[in-house]
Amino acid sequence: MIWVAVVGDWTNLIFKWILSGQRPYWWVHETHLFQNSSKPHLDQFHITCETGPGSPSGHAMGSSCVWYVIVTSALNFARSSCISSVQSFQRFHLLRSILWTAFWVIQINVCISRVFIATHFPHQVLLGLVIGMLVAEAFDHIPCIYNASLKLYLQVNVFLLSFAVCFYLLLKLLDFDPLWSVTKAKTWCANPDWIHLDTTPFAGLWRNLGALFGLGLAVNSEIFIQSCKGKNGCKTIFKLMCMTANLTFLQLYDLIEMPNHSEALFYILSFCKSASVLFGIVAVIPYCVHLLIREDERKLRL
Ligand SMILES: O=P(O)(O)OC[C@H]1O[C@@H](O)[C@H](O)[C@@H](O)[C@@H]1O
């Protein structure tokens, strides 16, 4: 899921630079389509002022690729344990209908909300939705990610970074400013406080690189192997405790505000924050839970 989310978001950035889509909240002020008196008024909200280009929608894409992975994985898991009788086959069909209905309800809500807050035109969210599903489907055919070594994680990170930077420089060389949309956002956002540095194209890139790096470090670490790949790894109690601890940890982590007076510092900290979040939830917390369970078992034996 993390692979799909990271590569999906990176693909979104590249598509955004290629397609250079406008966003309604600034387009409406600049278009010559309307006479001054017939210009529609678009309400802006604190999450309206996205600073990247509009097409395809990053939120629609992120949501569709991640939920696609969740639904298809759950169905694969259920299919393998439900093929024995007619009754379980019917149950599987029911589960499939429920999960896909939930998938579409979520996607439709995400798409409508992005259009409602004037950050996207409808075709941009639809494009995001479709590309997100395609990225997720593509990863279904790349099984090597499950056993990827740290070296592969680093190589993919270097590739993603260098491709994005080279593409950025190429656009600059062609006299096209890849950050044109940031200027538009700053000009037309109704409230300067609603312009967030974490929505800029490079902030997303560094966040994603950090996440993949953190995941690579975690799944190749000794503590991950001892905890998640060990005998505790398949216990339900271990999984439940990890989930609870991780969700609490993520809520607390979200409270950490990053200084945004310097862009470079913000990007470096974004990288470090995502890397440490992934390392924390994939390796450190499961290891602590594993120690806790082991200690409990030891006490019970005594
Ligand atoms: O294109 P949307 O739906 O407005 O989404 C923008 C978001 O797109 C994501 O891809 C970026 O990582 C975020 O930084 C950005 O805020």
The ligand as a Gaussian input file, in Angstrom:
#p B3LYP/6-31G(d) Opt

LIG

0 1
 O       -4.620000      17.702000      -6.580000
 P       -5.244000      17.780000      -5.226000
 O       -6.411000      16.840000      -5.066000
 O       -5.591000      19.170000      -4.814000
 O       -4.194000      17.250000      -4.228000
 C       -3.056000      17.985000      -3.944000
 C       -2.127000      17.130000      -3.160000
 O       -1.601000      16.210000      -4.073000
 C       -0.719000      15.294000      -3.532000
 O       -0.305000      14.521000      -4.599000
 C        0.456000      16.000000      -2.924000
 O        1.309000      15.088000      -2.280000
 C       -0.005000      16.983000      -1.902000
 O        1.106000      17.695000      -1.429000
 C       -1.021000      17.918000      -2.501000
 O       -1.542000      18.730000      -1.480000

